């Protein structure tokens, strides 16, 4: 293989598979963008040869077209972004594109790499599958120049540092630094950069905000966090003159003294709608909340106390509360048990004391009180456990959000380690009439009246037994006379 150097031009030569020799004159300046060719030209004289790597003879034409500018055609502008998009006349197959990326890494040619990336983005749907066939280092370099929403999880998924990263968990810590290094390298390339795919039919933009060190105004992104670290990472998409939150949104805690950075919030969007699983963390790395979405609607939520025990578990169907909602104390004991149907409270709702109760210490209701309710709807299938039955604090009954049956409340007497009935409010005939019994801590009847007898005490004459306040997030409620 021989090349003749002619002033500012050089003859690039390759031997094809059938031993055919092909030569192309190209600009020396264009070849200097390649470390491989730039190094070879140091040893060239006016009559020497410059060989093209023979193992890449199948993409020789593509590289030659690139260095002679024969591929690039016209430039257009997308109105929504005013971003120039280069069109290509020469068609490159997926196989040729993959081989060209391999050649690019062999030649170490950044200009050629930029050209190939632009071609890949312009024809993303047709060619993006070829990336997976390339070596890991080439894949990483390519994805560092792609929209975040187009990058697979193995590169874009951020791994939190282990809770005690300075002590153990070397593997997890290594994974954290690998994911953090990719994120910061990507942000350095692409923050606030508008990237279009498929000839600009879909356009992405990612905007990051940062924590700043007041004592250090250096604007460089430093992965060790000494200068500035990412605070918020948000992906958007332009389409039909609208801007959608699309893809990943991440919010971080400030970098710790070891250089690790903990995620605070991770959310996923599909054209502006929540989708998939959102996660929030406590500052030390324990999960605070997990929320599942489908088509923009919440379907499931699970929240945890700081000690790792479950705080609550809730369900929705088509945006309406459904199933059994449960809330727990930090001790792990059940606090609320609440069934829902079509977004309405239905069945027996119970709140529990945060105690261990002996069922034998329960106060037994008087037979005369129970005789007053012959036609109420009462669901006592909530808790089969004697321990739960013994720890009930409030018990409410609903028929599609309408108060029915018996509403009960208990005192807890810690010295005697038992409960004492506080009140029983009976809704008769679906609320057409009521019977109310209230007791003091010693079990003495304080109030006892019914709406039919019109014997309500004077101090309660103008008051109704009603919901005092309603916690919408937990759907819990408290009833008093007011």
KOLKOLKOL-227423 format. One line per 5 residues: number of its first residue (from 1); for each residue x negated, y negated, z negated of C-alpha. Coordinates in Angstrom, 2 decimals. Example, Ala and Ser with C-alpha at 12.3 -4.5 7.8 and 13.67 -1.06 7.14 Angstrom:
<rs>
1> -12.30:4.50:-7.80 | -13.67:1.06:-7.14 $
</rs>
This chain:
<rs>
1> 0.00:0.00:0.00 | -1.50:-3.36:1.03 | -0.53:-7.00:0.73 | -2.08:-9.96:2.46 | -2.16:-13.21:0.50 $
6> -1.35:-16.18:2.74 | -1.52:-19.48:0.89 | 1.70:-19.76:-1.10 | 3.16:-16.53:0.27 | 2.38:-12.91:-0.46 $
11> 3.28:-9.78:1.43 | 5.03:-7.32:-0.85 | 4.87:-3.74:0.36 | 6.48:-0.47:-0.63 | 6.44:3.08:0.73 $
16> 9.94:4.50:0.96 | 10.98:8.09:0.27 | 10.43:9.09:3.93 | 6.87:7.61:3.86 | 8.07:4.57:5.78 $
21> 6.14:1.47:4.77 | 8.13:-1.77:4.37 | 6.62:-5.22:3.89 | 8.32:-8.48:2.97 | 6.72:-11.90:2.59 $
26> 7.81:-13.66:-0.59 | 6.84:-16.77:-2.48 | 4.01:-16.36:-4.98 | 5.83:-18.76:-7.31 | 8.90:-16.51:-7.38 $
31> 6.80:-13.46:-8.24 | 5.13:-15.30:-11.12 | 8.38:-14.97:-13.10 | 7.42:-11.26:-13.37 | 4.66:-10.43:-15.86 $
36> 3.91:-7.31:-13.81 | 3.29:-9.12:-10.50 | 1.71:-12.14:-12.16 | -0.85:-9.82:-13.75 | -1.55:-8.05:-10.43 $
41> -2.13:-11.31:-8.56 | -5.02:-12.16:-10.88 | -6.99:-9.39:-9.16 | -5.87:-10.25:-5.62 | -7.98:-12.09:-3.04 $
46> -6.79:-13.43:0.26 | -6.78:-10.02:1.92 | -5.74:-7.77:-0.94 | -2.47:-5.88:-1.39 | 0.31:-6.33:-3.90 $
51> 2.13:-3.01:-4.40 | 5.77:-2.71:-5.37 | 6.38:0.06:-7.95 | 7.10:3.12:-5.75 | 9.42:4.78:-8.32 $
56> 11.86:1.91:-7.74 | 11.75:1.95:-3.94 | 15.54:2.54:-3.90 | 16.17:-1.02:-5.18 | 13.30:-2.72:-3.30 $
61> 15.78:-4.47:-1.00 | 17.74:-5.88:-3.95 | 14.62:-7.33:-5.56 | 13.38:-8.73:-2.28 | 16.75:-10.33:-1.60 $
66> 16.58:-11.85:-5.07 | 13.10:-13.36:-4.69 | 13.90:-14.65:-1.19 | 17.25:-16.08:-2.36 | 19.19:-14.19:0.31 $
71> 21.83:-12.83:-2.09 | 23.04:-16.04:-3.67 | 25.71:-17.69:-1.57 | 28.01:-20.49:-2.75 | 28.85:-22.01:-6.12 $
76> 32.39:-22.81:-7.30 | 33.74:-24.50:-10.43 | 36.44:-23.18:-12.75 | 38.76:-26.05:-13.69 | 39.36:-24.98:-17.28 $
81> 35.68:-24.98:-18.24 | 33.89:-26.95:-15.51 | 31.46:-24.05:-15.52 | 29.66:-23.23:-12.24 | 30.07:-19.61:-11.17 $
86> 27.67:-18.16:-8.61 | 29.14:-15.94:-5.88 | 27.24:-13.06:-4.32 | 27.46:-11.91:-0.73 | 25.36:-8.77:-1.20 $
91> 27.32:-5.89:-2.73 | 25.46:-3.88:-5.38 | 26.75:-0.50:-6.46 | 26.88:0.51:-10.11 | 23.99:2.94:-9.61 $
96> 21.89:0.25:-7.92 | 22.71:-2.21:-10.69 | 21.58:0.25:-13.36 | 18.35:0.98:-11.47 | 17.79:-2.76:-11.01 $
101> 18.01:-3.32:-14.77 | 15.42:-0.57:-15.25 | 13.19:-2.21:-12.62 | 13.67:-5.57:-14.31 | 12.37:-4.20:-17.62 $
106> 9.45:-2.54:-15.83 | 8.54:-5.84:-14.13 | 9.35:-7.95:-17.21 | 11.11:-10.53:-15.02 | 13.43:-12.81:-16.97 $
111> 14.77:-14.61:-13.89 | 15.69:-11.30:-12.30 | 17.34:-10.21:-15.55 | 19.44:-13.41:-15.61 | 20.49:-12.77:-12.04 $
116> 21.53:-9.19:-12.84 | 23.45:-10.28:-15.95 | 25.36:-12.86:-13.93 | 26.20:-10.25:-11.29 | 27.32:-7.79:-13.99 $
121> 29.62:-10.37:-15.64 | 31.06:-11.43:-12.30 | 31.93:-7.77:-11.59 | 32.43:-6.57:-15.17 | 35.38:-4.22:-14.67 $
126> 33.70:-2.45:-11.77 | 30.23:-2.03:-13.30 | 30.22:-2.29:-17.12 | 30.34:1.51:-17.57 | 26.83:1.79:-16.12 $
131> 25.37:0.14:-19.25 | 25.83:3.31:-21.31 | 23.52:5.25:-18.97 | 20.59:2.92:-19.68 | 18.04:3.17:-22.47 $
136> 18.88:1.68:-25.88 | 16.52:-1.29:-25.54 | 17.96:-2.22:-22.12 | 21.51:-1.86:-23.44 | 20.71:-4.13:-26.38 $
141> 19.20:-6.79:-24.10 | 22.25:-6.69:-21.83 | 24.78:-6.93:-24.68 | 22.88:-9.88:-26.15 | 24.09:-11.79:-23.08 $
146> 27.69:-10.51:-22.89 | 30.85:-11.93:-24.52 | 31.20:-10.64:-28.08 | 34.62:-9.17:-27.25 | 32.99:-6.96:-24.60 $
151> 30.30:-5.49:-26.87 | 30.90:-1.98:-28.32 | 31.04:-1.42:-32.08 | 27.65:0.29:-32.25 | 26.08:-3.12:-31.57 $
156> 28.69:-5.62:-32.74 | 29.99:-3.95:-35.92 | 28.56:-5.85:-38.88 | 27.41:-3.61:-41.74 | 27.56:-5.11:-45.23 $
161> 24.52:-4.65:-47.47 | 24.93:-2.09:-50.27 | 25.98:-3.53:-53.62 | 22.54:-2.94:-55.16 | 20.42:-3.43:-52.07 $
166> 17.28:-4.29:-54.04 | 17.31:-0.95:-55.86 | 18.43:1.89:-53.61 | 20.39:2.63:-50.44 | 17.50:2.09:-48.04 $
171> 19.47:3.60:-45.18 | 22.48:1.33:-45.69 | 20.20:-1.66:-46.11 | 18.44:-0.80:-42.87 | 21.81:-0.59:-41.08 $
176> 22.73:-3.97:-42.55 | 19.56:-5.59:-41.26 | 19.99:-3.98:-37.84 | 23.53:-5.31:-37.45 | 22.58:-8.70:-38.89 $
181> 19.59:-9.00:-36.56 | 21.79:-8.31:-33.52 | 24.42:-10.83:-34.68 | 21.89:-13.59:-35.25 | 20.06:-12.88:-31.99 $
186> 23.38:-12.97:-30.13 | 24.44:-16.23:-31.81 | 21.10:-17.82:-30.90 | 21.82:-17.00:-27.24 | 25.54:-17.67:-27.08 $
191> 26.93:-19.97:-29.78 | 29.41:-22.40:-28.13 | 28.54:-20.92:-24.74 | 31.39:-20.28:-22.32 | 31.09:-16.88:-20.64 $
196> 33.38:-15.69:-17.83 | 33.86:-12.15:-16.59 | 35.34:-10.77:-13.38 | 34.68:-13.94:-11.35 | 35.90:-16.13:-14.20 $
201> 39.37:-14.60:-14.39 | 38.81:-14.15:-18.14 | 36.68:-16.65:-20.07 | 35.34:-16.25:-23.61 | 33.79:-18.62:-26.09 $
206> 32.43:-18.02:-29.58 | 32.02:-20.82:-32.10 | 29.93:-20.47:-35.27 | 29.64:-22.75:-38.25 | 26.78:-22.49:-40.71 $
211> 25.81:-22.92:-44.32 | 23.23:-25.70:-44.59 | 20.40:-26.06:-47.07 | 20.44:-29.73:-48.10 | 16.68:-29.61:-48.72 $
216> 15.93:-28.23:-45.27 | 17.33:-29.95:-42.19 | 15.71:-27.52:-39.78 | 18.38:-26.66:-37.22 | 16.83:-23.34:-36.15 $
221> 18.80:-20.20:-36.96 | 16.67:-18.22:-39.37 | 17.73:-14.61:-39.91 | 16.21:-14.66:-43.38 | 18.63:-17.41:-44.36 $
226> 16.03:-19.93:-45.54 | 17.10:-22.59:-43.06 | 20.70:-21.84:-42.25 | 22.99:-18.84:-42.18 | 26.33:-18.16:-40.51 $
231> 29.44:-19.18:-42.44 | 32.19:-18.60:-39.87 | 32.17:-16.67:-36.58 | 35.23:-17.01:-34.33 | 35.91:-15.68:-30.82 $
236> 38.34:-17.38:-28.44 | 39.61:-16.67:-24.94 | 40.80:-19.07:-22.23 | 43.66:-17.91:-20.06 | 46.37:-19.80:-18.14 $
241> 45.43:-23.13:-19.72 | 45.80:-21.73:-23.24 | 43.16:-20.98:-25.84 | 43.70:-17.82:-27.90 | 41.84:-16.48:-30.88 $
246> 40.73:-13.20:-29.40 | 38.43:-10.52:-30.71 | 36.58:-10.84:-33.99 | 36.71:-13.48:-36.69 | 34.17:-13.15:-39.51 $
251> 33.59:-15.28:-42.57 | 30.47:-14.76:-44.72 | 29.20:-15.42:-48.21 | 25.96:-17.39:-48.41 | 22.73:-15.43:-47.98 $
256> 21.41:-14.01:-51.24 | 17.87:-14.28:-52.59 | 16.91:-11.01:-50.86 | 17.91:-12.34:-47.43 | 21.05:-10.19:-47.21 $
261> 24.38:-11.67:-46.16 | 27.70:-10.29:-47.33 | 30.90:-10.40:-45.28 | 33.81:-12.20:-46.94 | 36.55:-11.72:-44.31 $
266> 36.79:-9.62:-41.14 | 39.83:-10.12:-38.89 | 40.73:-8.91:-35.40 | 42.92:-10.68:-32.83 | 44.44:-9.78:-29.48 $
271> 45.29:-12.96:-27.55 | 46.20:-14.85:-30.70 | 47.98:-12.01:-32.53 | 46.54:-10.13:-35.49 | 45.69:-6.55:-34.57 $
276> 43.94:-3.56:-36.07 | 42.58:-3.56:-39.61 | 41.58:-6.75:-41.45 | 39.31:-6.48:-44.48 | 38.36:-8.89:-47.28 $
281> 35.54:-8.33:-49.79 | 34.64:-9.56:-53.24 | 31.28:-11.44:-53.46 | 29.38:-8.38:-54.69 | 30.53:-6.17:-51.84 $
286> 33.55:-4.29:-53.22 | 36.63:-4.30:-50.95 | 39.37:-6.70:-52.07 | 42.04:-6.17:-49.41 | 42.80:-4.08:-46.33 $
291> 45.66:-5.11:-44.02 | 46.81:-3.19:-40.94 | 48.55:-4.96:-38.02 | 50.33:-3.72:-34.93 | 51.37:-6.10:-32.14 $
296> 50.88:-9.06:-34.44 | 53.03:-7.67:-37.27 | 51.75:-6.46:-40.62 | 52.40:-2.75:-41.20 | 50.33:-1.90:-44.28 $
301> 48.42:-3.57:-47.09 | 46.24:-2.20:-49.86 | 44.54:-4.44:-52.41 | 41.95:-3.53:-55.05 | 40.97:-4.90:-58.44 $
306> 37.34:-5.92:-59.02 | 36.73:-2.61:-60.82 | 37.71:-0.68:-57.68 | 41.13:0.56:-58.84 | 44.10:-0.03:-56.54 $
311> 46.02:-3.26:-57.17 | 48.93:-2.75:-54.76 | 50.10:-0.76:-51.75 | 52.81:-2.09:-49.41 | 54.48:-1.10:-46.13 $
316> 56.34:-2.90:-43.32 | 58.24:-1.79:-40.23 | 58.82:-4.30:-37.45 | 58.03:-7.11:-39.87 | 60.40:-5.89:-42.60 $
321> 59.37:-4.49:-45.99 | 60.02:-0.75:-46.13 | 59.16:2.36:-48.11 | 57.86:2.36:-51.67 | 55.85:-0.67:-52.77 $
326> 53.66:-0.06:-55.80 | 51.51:-2.36:-57.95 | 48.97:-1.20:-60.54 | 47.23:-2.74:-63.53 | 43.38:-2.88:-63.54 $
331> 43.57:0.06:-65.95 | 45.00:2.18:-63.13 | 48.45:2.47:-64.73 | 51.49:1.73:-62.61 | 52.92:-1.78:-63.00 $
336> 55.73:-1.97:-60.39 | 57.61:0.64:-58.39 | 59.85:-0.91:-55.72 | 61.70:0.83:-52.86 | 62.69:-1.23:-49.78 $
341> 64.90:-0.56:-46.76 | 64.97:-2.97:-43.77 | 63.31:-5.72:-45.77 | 65.78:-5.49:-48.65 | 65.38:-4.23:-52.20 $
346> 67.26:-0.96:-52.40 | 67.40:1.58:-55.19 | 65.79:1.41:-58.61 | 62.94:-1.07:-59.15 | 60.85:-0.63:-62.27 $
351> 58.12:-2.56:-64.03 | 55.97:-0.74:-66.61 | 53.98:-1.70:-69.70 | 50.21:-1.23:-69.46 | 50.32:1.35:-72.25 $
356> 50.44:5.05:-73.00 | 53.81:5.85:-74.51 | 55.06:8.96:-76.25 | 58.43:9.87:-74.84 | 59.62:10.87:-78.32 $
361> 59.41:7.23:-79.44 | 61.91:5.96:-76.89 | 64.88:4.12:-78.28 | 68.07:6.04:-77.50 | 70.93:3.95:-76.11 $
366> 74.16:4.10:-78.05 | 76.89:6.28:-76.60 | 79.37:3.44:-76.83 | 77.28:1.30:-74.50 | 76.93:4.03:-71.93 $
371> 80.66:4.73:-72.03 | 81.22:1.26:-70.55 | 79.72:2.26:-67.22 | 81.71:4.91:-65.45 | 81.59:3.55:-61.91 $
376> 78.11:2.09:-61.47 | 75.58:3.05:-58.82 | 72.44:4.11:-60.70 | 69.40:5.78:-59.21 | 67.26:7.52:-61.82 $
381> 65.12:9.49:-59.39 | 62.20:7.05:-59.53 | 59.79:8.54:-62.06 | 59.74:12.20:-62.93 | 56.78:11.68:-65.26 $
386> 57.74:11.47:-68.95 | 54.84:9.09:-69.47 | 56.20:6.69:-66.85 | 59.72:6.96:-68.23 | 58.32:6.07:-71.64 $
391> 56.51:2.94:-70.41 | 59.33:1.20:-68.49 | 59.49:-2.56:-69.18 | 62.20:-3.62:-66.68 | 64.59:-1.55:-64.61 $
396> 66.61:-3.19:-61.83 | 69.04:-1.57:-59.38 | 69.85:-2.88:-55.91 | 72.10:-1.98:-53.02 | 70.49:-3.70:-50.00 $
401> 69.42:-6.72:-52.13 | 72.71:-6.89:-54.06 | 72.41:-6.37:-57.82 | 74.30:-3.23:-58.85 | 74.30:-0.67:-61.62 $
406> 72.31:-1.40:-64.77 | 69.54:-3.93:-65.30 | 67.51:-3.07:-68.39 | 64.60:-4.57:-70.29 | 62.56:-3.35:-73.27 $
411> 60.34:-4.84:-75.97 | 57.12:-3.07:-76.82 | 56.36:-2.77:-80.51 | 52.57:-2.22:-80.73 | 52.57:-1.50:-84.48 $
416> 55.07:1.29:-84.01 | 53.71:2.26:-80.57 | 57.16:2.47:-79.09 | 59.68:0.55:-76.99 | 62.86:-1.10:-78.14 $
421> 65.74:-1.95:-75.79 | 66.00:-5.70:-75.17 | 69.04:-5.96:-72.91 | 71.33:-3.95:-70.67 | 73.27:-5.78:-67.99 $
426> 75.92:-3.72:-66.19 | 77.23:-4.71:-62.76 | 80.66:-3.07:-62.39 | 82.55:-2.65:-59.12 | 79.59:-4.07:-57.15 $
431> 79.37:-7.18:-59.33 | 83.06:-8.04:-59.61 | 82.64:-7.77:-63.35 | 79.73:-7.49:-65.76 | 78.98:-6.12:-69.21 $
436> 76.01:-7.47:-71.16 | 74.28:-6.17:-74.27 | 71.21:-7.83:-75.81 | 69.27:-6.65:-78.89 | 66.56:-8.11:-81.12 $
441> 63.26:-6.35:-81.81 | 64.82:-4.38:-84.66 | 67.54:-2.99:-82.42 | 70.30:-5.25:-83.78 | 72.94:-6.34:-81.24 $
446> 72.59:-10.07:-80.54 | 75.06:-10.50:-77.67 | 77.75:-8.15:-76.45 | 80.37:-9.36:-74.00 | 82.03:-8.66:-70.62 $
451> 83.31:-10.93:-67.88 | 86.74:-9.28:-67.97 | 87.20:-10.02:-71.71 | 85.95:-13.59:-71.35 | 84.10:-13.21:-74.66 $
456> 80.78:-14.77:-73.57 | 79.15:-16.69:-76.46 | 79.45:-20.47:-76.34 | 75.71:-20.99:-75.87 | 75.85:-18.84:-72.71 $
461> 79.20:-20.14:-71.47 | 77.86:-22.09:-68.49 | 74.94:-19.81:-67.75 | 74.63:-16.90:-65.37 | 72.39:-13.82:-65.58 $
466> 70.29:-14.46:-62.52 | 66.84:-14.17:-61.01 | 64.59:-16.71:-62.72 | 61.81:-16.44:-60.15 | 60.91:-14.22:-57.25 $
471> 57.35:-13.42:-56.18 | 57.66:-13.08:-52.42 | 54.28:-11.39:-51.83 | 54.98:-8.64:-54.34 | 58.79:-8.77:-54.07 $
476> 58.99:-8.68:-57.88 | 61.73:-10.52:-59.77 | 62.69:-11.54:-63.32 | 66.24:-12.10:-64.60 | 67.49:-14.30:-67.45 $
481> 70.52:-16.42:-68.37 | 70.04:-19.88:-66.94 $
</rs>
